[in-house]
Amino acid sequence: MADGAITSLKSKVSEAEWKTRVDLAALYRLVALHGWDDMIFTHISARVPGPEHHFLINPYGWYFEEMTASCLVKVDLDGNIVQETTDFINPAGFTIHSAIHGAREDAHFVIHLHTVAGVGVAAQKEGLLPIGQNACLLQEQVAYHGYEGLALNHDERERLVADLGDKPLMLLRNHGTLAVGQTASAAWLGIFFLERACAQQVAALSGGREHVLMAPDAAQAETREQGKGISFISSLAWPGALRMLDRKSPGYDA
């Protein structure tokens, strides 16, 4: 368990791997700060630069607010831990993340959450509705995957990857949300917009479906086109997110 005595790996890994570790630890801390964590459950992962197709994921049993660059566990696509550590990983997390990292070259970072709003919308037949601006921006970027129980069956990986296709976001039915990105900033902006859209939908539907005003068709079409460029602004938002972590949750880069 986390005890503050983790030895820094900064001098033991490549500069590229260390940057990836710091960015991944930052994602965990940001999720915790936004109240989107689920105790020790759910997962965020990052591909380690290099030809080995190794990726980093959280040590099972750690809270997201405790995560540091050095505590993250490096595994291969078969689930073998390829670094010296006394920690282990969540098998369900490995199933989901190994599937995406193995199939999508652009999926350098993968965020999977179980938020109240995310599960709420994932359990609604109509999925994400064009109620607010966030949802309208994402209308053509969200894929859907049917619920099959805890993600322990490796056979599910093929179906999950097929359902995700080339989209950056997914609602896992009855389960939660997911975002992939070529950078930590892109994955973070994607999950932020998706989670915000889900929270807005749950709030809007609290008054009943018949009272909800959908965005006009023309505005939906215009916003969908505009949404294709949202990844550009991720690089603007990310430095501010790191500054917030330095103020509110320092130590992630250790």
Secondary structure, DSSP 8 states (H G I E B T S, - for coil): ---S-----TTTS-HHHHHHHHHHHHHHHHHHHTT--BTTBSEEEEE-SSTT--EEE--TT--GGG--TTT-EEE-TTS-B-S--S----HHHHHHHHHHHHH-TT-SEEEEE--HHHHHHHTSTT-S-TTSHHHHHHTTTEEEE---SSTT-TTHHHHHHHHHTT-SEEEETTTEEEEEESSHHHHHHHHHHHHHHHHHHHHHHTT-GGG-----HHHHHHHHHHHTTGGGGHHHHHHHHHHHHHHHSTTTT-
